[in-house]
């Protein structure tokens, strides 16, 4: 054995022994870790994790075997905590979100020396950069902004339908093209014109690399981080070549569309997009001093949305098609609803509320075959205890929704769903089987570390309506692994596919000129809930100077003089127009008062007196006798007196003394 291998073996052994010693000390101080599968000496559960293929099911089985809703997986240098119940997720990731909102540093995926996805909005560590990119994302993906892109989703769906009807064999490729086209146009303003567009291929390769690198047990470098510095040619370091290739694909995905949009903006031909909005606001208008840093954040915010939305949309649409082909009875009911509601025209986004069965199908698609049964991992930033178990600082915390109550509507728990393996949209008519969230990004949308609101269910809703209204989906009876034949129904494909012909004036339950049927109370409830969740990200009630708890147990806002029954109501109020306006006024007043206090007092203005220049005077006193005055007075002799003469040698020319001086 070479000397190099001996050094590597000794280094790894020493690192492991030190970690085991530290773990023993922590256990003595805080208590035991959650139950774990059989642990091998030194390597822990590494051998078991390497052989795992279907993580959600394996985590479920381990939890059932250990009879615990929280289990631990021990890998040298790292502890993984898996949560298998809604109660565990609610307690740790919601109520204690202040210490579980960070992301773990997984060297293979996060290190700039390897794949380099560390600045992805979903992977970036909790801090100022995450808040900045999260703010950018919210600006373009909140409810109102999303509704502004409905015409884009409708247009791409109709174009895709047209291509599928003309080429049914290319169904799978067209679904992927639809997802890529929609996101490229929305994020970068770039329109895909070819089924083999290079940008769509670039993002597929980059996302594939990310999905492989993010699994902790796939690469030993995640256990021994210093291995990332080994050269690519080093024996046993073939994974380094993969990392370099994936990093190159990631750089292409971030750089090519970004530079294309910048060039279009410089030429004045750019289509409005998320990236053009960010560049205009944060780069060109503000002109920040840290320009390179701001541009990098904008680049990553755009790349995150683009990469995250493509695969989820494609996968969920394929699950829908598979479900329809396998369940013709469900397909027939959906067809009947479409025929009754929209007749012979094409469906639109505004038809959602009029198609309740279609909406239940979408919910069942996300529940039946989850696209993301495991969310992105969280990290614990300090030692914690749950049910007597120790959760160490730095532990990776994962929520498993496959067999749990994390989100009952998208799980397969038979305690919640009757016959969970059956595709049955009507199960959502039963109030005991709670409705699902619109996205399968797991429970963790309820935490401060919310998933970005990419809303794949919107695109799936549209795809479901278009595909279902114009095509019958059939399985190959000889080989169900093949996708599907498409039975065409062209009765609705008339005229220009991408023209919007919605009759907004005759919608049942809507106002003249309106596009929806949701009542004002439902819209207000949704608005207040969104405001409350937004406030949880930025407001600490313990430090809020304007909250006041009165003797009745309710809350008052001292700034706006409003009364609130609970914290949720107060949090929603803090994000409203009234509170934000008053905050701005208070800030402006405070700034003005501060300026008055700190600014030096101006010198008093003294009116200038006007003086006539007479110079320095001189005096001459002379003793005189005046005989004339004495004679006039009838006396004898001359009268004596004093004559005073004033000399003004420097008096200004043309100036005379007043009379009597």
DAJO-V785228 format. One record per residue. PSI is psi in radians with two decimals (* if undefined). OMEGA is omega in whole degrees, -180 to 180 (none if undefined). Layout:
# DAJO-V785228
psi=PSI omega=OMEGA
psi=PSI omega=OMEGA
This chain:
# DAJO-V785228
psi=2.34 omega=-177
psi=2.80 omega=-178
psi=-0.59 omega=-180
psi=-0.79 omega=180
psi=-0.66 omega=179
psi=-0.77 omega=179
psi=-0.75 omega=179
psi=-0.76 omega=-180
psi=-0.76 omega=179
psi=-0.71 omega=179
psi=-0.78 omega=178
psi=-0.69 omega=180
psi=-0.75 omega=179
psi=-0.75 omega=179
psi=-0.76 omega=-179
psi=-0.74 omega=180
psi=-0.71 omega=178
psi=-0.72 omega=179
psi=-0.74 omega=179
psi=-0.66 omega=179
psi=-0.77 omega=178
psi=-0.66 omega=179
psi=-0.69 omega=179
psi=-0.70 omega=178
psi=-0.75 omega=180
psi=-0.71 omega=-179
psi=-0.66 omega=179
psi=-0.59 omega=-176
psi=-0.76 omega=-172
psi=-0.37 omega=-176
psi=3.09 omega=-176
psi=2.78 omega=172
psi=2.84 omega=174
psi=2.80 omega=-179
psi=2.57 omega=-176
psi=2.62 omega=171
psi=3.01 omega=-177
psi=2.22 omega=-175
psi=2.23 omega=176
psi=2.64 omega=176
psi=2.43 omega=175
psi=-0.93 omega=-173
psi=-0.09 omega=177
psi=-2.24 omega=-180
psi=0.28 omega=-175
psi=-0.73 omega=-179
psi=-0.71 omega=179
psi=-0.67 omega=-178
psi=-0.59 omega=-180
psi=-0.59 omega=-178
psi=-0.06 omega=-178
psi=2.31 omega=177
psi=-0.84 omega=-178
psi=1.51 omega=-174
psi=-0.83 omega=-177
psi=-0.77 omega=-179
psi=-0.68 omega=179
psi=-0.76 omega=178
psi=-0.68 omega=178
psi=-0.83 omega=-178
psi=-0.70 omega=178
psi=-0.72 omega=179
psi=-0.73 omega=178
psi=-0.70 omega=180
psi=-0.68 omega=-178
psi=-0.08 omega=180
psi=0.83 omega=-179
psi=2.47 omega=178
psi=0.01 omega=176
psi=2.17 omega=-179
psi=2.82 omega=178
psi=2.55 omega=176
psi=2.12 omega=-173
psi=2.11 omega=175
psi=2.47 omega=-180
psi=2.10 omega=179
psi=-0.06 omega=-176
psi=2.50 omega=174
psi=2.27 omega=179
psi=2.23 omega=178
psi=2.19 omega=180
psi=2.23 omega=-180
psi=2.12 omega=-176
psi=0.34 omega=178
psi=2.73 omega=178
psi=-0.63 omega=-179
psi=-0.74 omega=180
psi=-0.73 omega=180
psi=-0.79 omega=-180
psi=-0.73 omega=-177
psi=-0.80 omega=-174
psi=-0.87 omega=-172
psi=-0.21 omega=178
psi=-1.09 omega=-177
psi=-0.57 omega=178
psi=0.58 omega=-174
psi=-0.38 omega=-179
psi=-0.40 omega=179
psi=0.02 omega=179
psi=0.31 omega=-176
psi=0.03 omega=-180
psi=2.92 omega=174
psi=2.52 omega=178
psi=2.69 omega=174
psi=1.81 omega=178
psi=1.82 omega=-170
psi=-0.75 omega=-175
psi=-0.65 omega=-177
psi=-0.50 omega=-172
psi=-0.49 omega=-174
psi=2.41 omega=177
psi=-0.33 omega=177
psi=-0.26 omega=-178
psi=-2.08 omega=-176
psi=-0.65 omega=171
psi=0.65 omega=176
psi=0.33 omega=-173
psi=-0.41 omega=-179
psi=0.09 omega=172
psi=2.38 omega=-175
psi=-0.58 omega=179
psi=-0.27 omega=-177
psi=-0.25 omega=-175
psi=2.52 omega=-179
psi=2.64 omega=-178
psi=2.18 omega=-178
psi=-2.80 omega=-173
psi=-0.71 omega=-180
psi=-0.75 omega=178
psi=-0.77 omega=180
psi=-0.69 omega=-180
psi=-0.86 omega=-179
psi=-0.60 omega=177
psi=-0.67 omega=177
psi=-0.77 omega=178
psi=-0.78 omega=-178
psi=-0.75 omega=-179
psi=-0.58 omega=-178
psi=-0.48 omega=-176
psi=-0.07 omega=-176
psi=0.19 omega=175
psi=3.07 omega=-169
psi=-0.82 omega=-177
psi=-0.76 omega=179
psi=-0.64 omega=179
psi=-0.71 omega=180
psi=-0.50 omega=178
psi=-0.35 omega=179
psi=0.13 omega=176
psi=-0.77 omega=178
psi=-0.62 omega=178
psi=-0.77 omega=179
psi=-0.74 omega=179
psi=-0.78 omega=-178
psi=-0.82 omega=-180
psi=-0.62 omega=179
psi=-0.71 omega=-180
psi=-0.70 omega=177
psi=-0.71 omega=179
psi=-0.76 omega=178
psi=-0.75 omega=-180
psi=-0.74 omega=-179
psi=-0.63 omega=179
psi=-0.72 omega=180
psi=-0.57 omega=179
psi=-0.40 omega=-178
psi=1.32 omega=-176
psi=-0.53 omega=-179
psi=-0.40 omega=-179
psi=0.42 omega=-175
psi=-0.89 omega=-175
psi=-0.77 omega=180
psi=-0.62 omega=-179
psi=-0.60 omega=177
psi=-0.76 omega=178
psi=-0.69 omega=179
psi=-0.66 omega=179
psi=-0.79 omega=-180
psi=-0.81 omega=180
psi=-0.71 omega=-179
psi=-0.76 omega=-179
psi=-0.80 omega=-178
psi=-0.68 omega=178
psi=-0.70 omega=179
psi=-0.73 omega=-178
psi=-0.73 omega=-174
psi=-0.76 omega=-173
psi=-0.18 omega=-176
psi=0.37 omega=-177
psi=2.25 omega=-179
psi=2.23 omega=178
psi=2.20 omega=-178
psi=-0.09 omega=-177
psi=2.49 omega=177
psi=-0.32 omega=180
psi=0.68 omega=-177
psi=2.35 omega=-175
psi=-0.59 omega=-178
psi=-0.66 omega=178
psi=-0.69 omega=178
psi=-0.68 omega=180
psi=-0.80 omega=-178
psi=-0.59 omega=177
psi=-0.80 omega=-180
psi=-0.72 omega=-179
psi=-0.75 omega=-179
psi=-0.61 omega=177
psi=-0.76 omega=177
psi=-0.72 omega=179
psi=-0.79 omega=-177
psi=-0.50 omega=177
psi=-0.72 omega=-174
psi=-0.47 omega=-173
psi=-0.26 omega=179
psi=2.00 omega=-170
psi=-0.71 omega=-174
psi=-0.06 omega=-178
psi=-0.50 omega=-173
psi=2.33 omega=-177
psi=-0.36 omega=179
psi=-0.42 omega=177
psi=-0.35 omega=176
psi=-0.69 omega=179
psi=1.52 omega=-171
psi=-0.50 omega=-176
psi=-0.19 omega=177
psi=-0.31 omega=-180
psi=-0.34 omega=-179
psi=-0.03 omega=176
psi=2.51 omega=177
psi=2.80 omega=-177
psi=-0.55 omega=-177
psi=-0.12 omega=-176
psi=2.44 omega=-180
psi=2.26 omega=180
psi=0.09 omega=-177
psi=0.61 omega=179
psi=-0.45 omega=177
psi=-0.45 omega=180
psi=-0.62 omega=177
psi=-0.70 omega=176
psi=-0.79 omega=-179
psi=-0.74 omega=180
psi=-0.70 omega=179
psi=-0.74 omega=179
psi=-0.63 omega=178
psi=-0.69 omega=178
psi=-0.75 omega=178
psi=-0.66 omega=177
psi=-0.75 omega=179
psi=-0.67 omega=177
psi=-0.77 omega=-179
psi=-0.68 omega=180
psi=-0.66 omega=-169
psi=-0.76 omega=-172
psi=-0.98 omega=-179
psi=-0.53 omega=179
psi=-0.87 omega=-180
psi=-0.59 omega=178
psi=-0.79 omega=180
psi=-0.71 omega=178
psi=-0.72 omega=179
psi=-0.68 omega=178
psi=-0.67 omega=178
psi=-0.69 omega=179
psi=-0.58 omega=180
psi=-0.13 omega=180
psi=0.33 omega=-178
psi=0.25 omega=-175
psi=2.41 omega=172
psi=2.40 omega=179
psi=2.32 omega=-178
psi=3.04 omega=177
psi=-0.78 omega=-177
psi=-0.73 omega=179
psi=-0.60 omega=176
psi=-0.81 omega=-179
psi=-0.77 omega=-179
psi=-0.74 omega=-180
psi=-0.76 omega=-174
psi=-0.83 omega=-170
psi=-0.36 omega=-176
psi=-0.93 omega=-173
psi=-0.70 omega=-178
psi=-0.84 omega=-176
psi=-0.49 omega=-179
psi=1.12 omega=-175
psi=2.74 omega=178
psi=-0.61 omega=178
psi=1.05 omega=-173
psi=-0.77 omega=-178
psi=-0.71 omega=180
psi=-0.76 omega=-180
psi=-0.76 omega=179
psi=-0.67 omega=179
psi=-0.67 omega=178
psi=-0.72 omega=177
psi=-0.76 omega=-180
psi=-0.74 omega=-179
psi=-0.63 omega=178
psi=-0.75 omega=178
psi=-0.79 omega=-179
psi=-0.58 omega=179
psi=-0.83 omega=-180
psi=-0.78 omega=-178
psi=-0.83 omega=-176
psi=-0.64 omega=-175
psi=-0.55 omega=-174
psi=-0.35 omega=-173
psi=-0.99 omega=-175
psi=-0.68 omega=-178
psi=-0.71 omega=-180
psi=-0.77 omega=-179
psi=-0.82 omega=-177
psi=-0.78 omega=-178
psi=-0.63 omega=178
psi=-0.69 omega=178
psi=-0.67 omega=177
psi=-0.71 omega=178
psi=-0.82 omega=-179
psi=-0.75 omega=178
psi=-0.75 omega=-179
psi=-0.72 omega=-180
psi=-0.69 omega=-180
psi=-0.55 omega=-178
psi=-0.29 omega=-176
psi=1.37 omega=-178
psi=-0.45 omega=178
psi=-0.71 omega=176
psi=-0.70 omega=179
psi=-0.71 omega=-179
psi=-0.72 omega=179
psi=-0.68 omega=178
psi=-0.71 omega=179
psi=-0.74 omega=-179
psi=-0.70 omega=179
psi=-0.75 omega=179
psi=-0.75 omega=-180
psi=-0.66 omega=-177
psi=-0.58 omega=-173
psi=-0.81 omega=-173
psi=-0.14 omega=177
psi=-2.23 omega=-175
psi=-0.08 omega=-180
psi=2.99 omega=177
psi=2.55 omega=178
psi=2.80 omega=180
psi=2.94 omega=180
psi=-0.57 omega=-178
psi=-0.16 omega=-180
psi=-0.04 omega=-173
psi=-0.83 omega=-175
psi=-0.28 omega=179
psi=0.00 omega=-177
psi=1.23 omega=-175
psi=-0.61 omega=-179
psi=-0.66 omega=177
psi=-0.71 omega=179
psi=-0.64 omega=178
psi=-0.58 omega=176
psi=-0.76 omega=-180
psi=-0.76 omega=178
psi=-0.74 omega=-178
psi=-0.56 omega=176
psi=-0.81 omega=-179
psi=-0.57 omega=179
psi=-0.74 omega=-171
psi=-0.84 omega=179
psi=1.62 omega=-175
psi=2.38 omega=178
psi=-0.69 omega=-179
psi=1.36 omega=-180
psi=-0.43 omega=175
psi=2.23 omega=178
psi=3.03 omega=173
psi=2.48 omega=-175
psi=2.65 omega=172
psi=2.96 omega=179
psi=2.45 omega=178
psi=2.20 omega=-174
psi=-0.06 omega=176
psi=2.79 omega=179
psi=2.42 omega=-177
psi=2.88 omega=-180
psi=2.37 omega=178
psi=2.14 omega=-179
psi=0.59 omega=-180
psi=-0.05 omega=180
psi=2.54 omega=-180
psi=2.25 omega=173
psi=1.86 omega=-172
psi=2.71 omega=175
psi=2.36 omega=180
psi=-0.05 omega=-180
psi=2.53 omega=175
psi=2.23 omega=-178
psi=2.15 omega=-176
psi=2.35 omega=173
psi=2.25 omega=-179
psi=1.97 omega=-175
psi=0.02 omega=-175
psi=-0.72 omega=-177
psi=1.19 omega=-177
psi=-3.11 omega=177
psi=0.39 omega=180
psi=-0.94 omega=170
psi=1.62 omega=-172
psi=-0.53 omega=-175
psi=-0.22 omega=178
psi=0.53 omega=178
psi=3.07 omega=178
psi=0.72 omega=-178
psi=2.01 omega=-180
psi=-0.28 omega=175
psi=-0.36 omega=-180
psi=-0.70 omega=-176
psi=2.33 omega=174
psi=2.21 omega=-180
psi=1.17 omega=-172
psi=-0.40 omega=-179
psi=-0.14 omega=-180
psi=2.40 omega=177
psi=1.87 omega=-174
psi=1.62 omega=-179
psi=-0.45 omega=-177
psi=-0.14 omega=178
psi=-0.39 omega=-178
psi=-0.01 omega=170
psi=-0.36 omega=179
psi=2.03 omega=-177
psi=-0.40 omega=179
psi=-0.37 omega=176
psi=1.58 omega=-167
psi=2.58 omega=-179
psi=2.64 omega=-177
psi=2.80 omega=169
psi=2.77 omega=-175
psi=-0.13 omega=-176
psi=2.49 omega=-177
psi=0.54 omega=176
psi=0.33 omega=171
psi=-3.03 omega=-173
psi=-0.30 omega=-160
psi=0.11 omega=169
psi=-0.34 omega=-178
psi=-0.14 omega=-178
psi=3.02 omega=175
psi=-0.48 omega=-178
psi=1.06 omega=-174
psi=2.61 omega=171
psi=2.59 omega=178
psi=2.38 omega=-174
psi=1.21 omega=-178
psi=-0.36 omega=175
psi=1.06 omega=175
psi=-0.37 omega=180
psi=-0.45 omega=177
psi=-0.82 omega=180
psi=-0.63 omega=178
psi=-0.73 omega=176
psi=-0.83 omega=-178
psi=-0.76 omega=179
psi=-0.72 omega=180
psi=-0.83 omega=-177
psi=-0.78 omega=-178
psi=-0.82 omega=-178
psi=-0.75 omega=-177
psi=-0.56 omega=-176
psi=-0.20 omega=-174
psi=0.00 omega=-177
psi=2.44 omega=171
psi=2.29 omega=-173
psi=2.18 omega=-174
psi=2.40 omega=174
psi=2.59 omega=171
psi=2.01 omega=-175
psi=-0.36 omega=-179
psi=-0.45 omega=-176
psi=1.67 omega=-177
psi=-0.17 omega=178
psi=-0.40 omega=175
psi=2.68 omega=-174
psi=-1.92 omega=-169
psi=2.66 omega=166
psi=2.66 omega=-178
psi=1.98 omega=174
psi=2.02 omega=-169
psi=2.52 omega=175
psi=1.63 omega=-171
psi=0.18 omega=-175
psi=-0.48 omega=-178
psi=-0.21 omega=-176
psi=1.47 omega=-179
psi=2.51 omega=176
psi=-2.67 omega=-176
psi=1.99 omega=-172
psi=-0.49 omega=-173
psi=0.27 omega=175
psi=2.37 omega=179
psi=2.12 omega=-175
psi=0.45 omega=-177
psi=2.29 omega=176
psi=1.66 omega=-175
psi=-0.27 omega=-173
psi=-0.17 omega=-176
psi=0.52 omega=178
psi=2.30 omega=180
psi=2.21 omega=176
psi=0.05 omega=-178
psi=2.81 omega=178
psi=2.81 omega=177
psi=2.18 omega=-179
psi=-0.10 omega=-180
psi=2.88 omega=-177
psi=0.05 omega=-175
psi=3.00 omega=-177
psi=0.05 omega=179
psi=2.39 omega=180
psi=2.91 omega=-179
psi=-0.62 omega=-179
psi=-0.72 omega=178
psi=-0.74 omega=180
psi=-0.66 omega=-180
psi=-0.69 omega=177
psi=-0.77 omega=179
psi=-0.71 omega=-179
psi=-0.79 omega=-178
psi=-0.63 omega=179
psi=-0.71 omega=178
psi=-0.69 omega=179
psi=-0.68 omega=179
psi=-0.76 omega=180
psi=-0.66 omega=178
psi=-0.69 omega=-179
psi=-0.59 omega=-180
psi=-0.43 omega=-179
psi=-0.42 omega=-170
psi=-0.25 omega=-171
psi=2.30 omega=172
psi=1.91 omega=-176
psi=-0.50 omega=-180
psi=-0.39 omega=-178
psi=0.07 omega=-179
psi=2.09 omega=-177
psi=-0.18 omega=-173
psi=-0.13 omega=-179
psi=2.41 omega=-180
psi=2.16 omega=177
psi=2.06 omega=-177
psi=3.12 omega=-175
psi=-0.23 omega=180
psi=-0.10 omega=-180
psi=-0.06 omega=178
psi=3.06 omega=-176
psi=2.52 omega=177
psi=2.54 omega=173
psi=1.94 omega=-178
psi=-0.31 omega=179
psi=-0.75 omega=-176
psi=-0.10 omega=-179
psi=0.83 omega=179
psi=2.73 omega=-177
psi=2.40 omega=-177
psi=2.46 omega=-174
psi=-0.49 omega=-178
psi=3.09 omega=-177
psi=-0.60 omega=179
psi=-0.74 omega=178
psi=-0.71 omega=180
psi=-0.74 omega=180
psi=-0.73 omega=177
psi=-0.68 omega=179
psi=-0.65 omega=-177
psi=-0.37 omega=179
psi=0.00 omega=-179
psi=2.97 omega=-176
psi=-0.72 omega=-177
psi=-0.85 omega=-178
psi=-0.74 omega=-179
psi=-0.65 omega=177
psi=-0.76 omega=179
psi=-0.62 omega=176
psi=-0.73 omega=180
psi=-0.71 omega=179
psi=-0.75 omega=179
psi=-0.73 omega=179
psi=-0.71 omega=179
psi=-0.71 omega=179
psi=-0.76 omega=179
psi=-0.69 omega=179
psi=-0.69 omega=180
psi=-0.75 omega=180
psi=-0.69 omega=178
psi=-0.68 omega=179
psi=-0.68 omega=180
psi=-0.62 omega=-178
psi=-0.75 omega=-174
psi=-0.40 omega=-177
psi=2.47 omega=178
psi=2.49 omega=-179
psi=2.36 omega=180
psi=2.54 omega=179
psi=2.43 omega=-179
psi=2.41 omega=-179
psi=1.99 omega=-180
psi=2.16 omega=-180
psi=2.38 omega=-178
psi=2.23 omega=178
psi=2.52 omega=-180
psi=2.16 omega=179
psi=2.53 omega=175
psi=2.24 omega=-178
psi=2.06 omega=177
psi=-0.11 omega=179
psi=-2.99 omega=-179
psi=2.08 omega=-176
psi=2.77 omega=174
psi=2.68 omega=-177
psi=2.58 omega=174
psi=2.18 omega=179
psi=2.21 omega=-176
psi=2.33 omega=177
psi=2.22 omega=-175
psi=2.80 omega=174
psi=2.36 omega=-178
psi=1.77 omega=-178
psi=-0.51 omega=-177
psi=-0.70 omega=180
psi=-0.62 omega=179
psi=-0.71 omega=179
psi=-0.70 omega=-179
psi=-0.52 omega=-179
psi=-0.08 omega=177
psi=0.26 omega=179
psi=3.01 omega=178
psi=2.64 omega=179
psi=2.98 omega=-178
psi=2.54 omega=177
psi=2.38 omega=178
psi=2.65 omega=179
psi=-3.12 omega=179
psi=2.25 omega=177
psi=2.13 omega=179
psi=2.16 omega=179
psi=2.30 omega=178
psi=2.22 omega=179
psi=2.20 omega=178
psi=1.41 omega=-175
psi=-0.37 omega=-176
psi=0.23 omega=-178
psi=2.51 omega=-179
psi=2.49 omega=-177
psi=2.35 omega=179
psi=0.08 omega=179
psi=2.29 omega=-178
psi=2.59 omega=178
psi=2.62 omega=178
psi=2.77 omega=-179
psi=2.47 omega=178
psi=-0.17 omega=178
psi=* omega=none
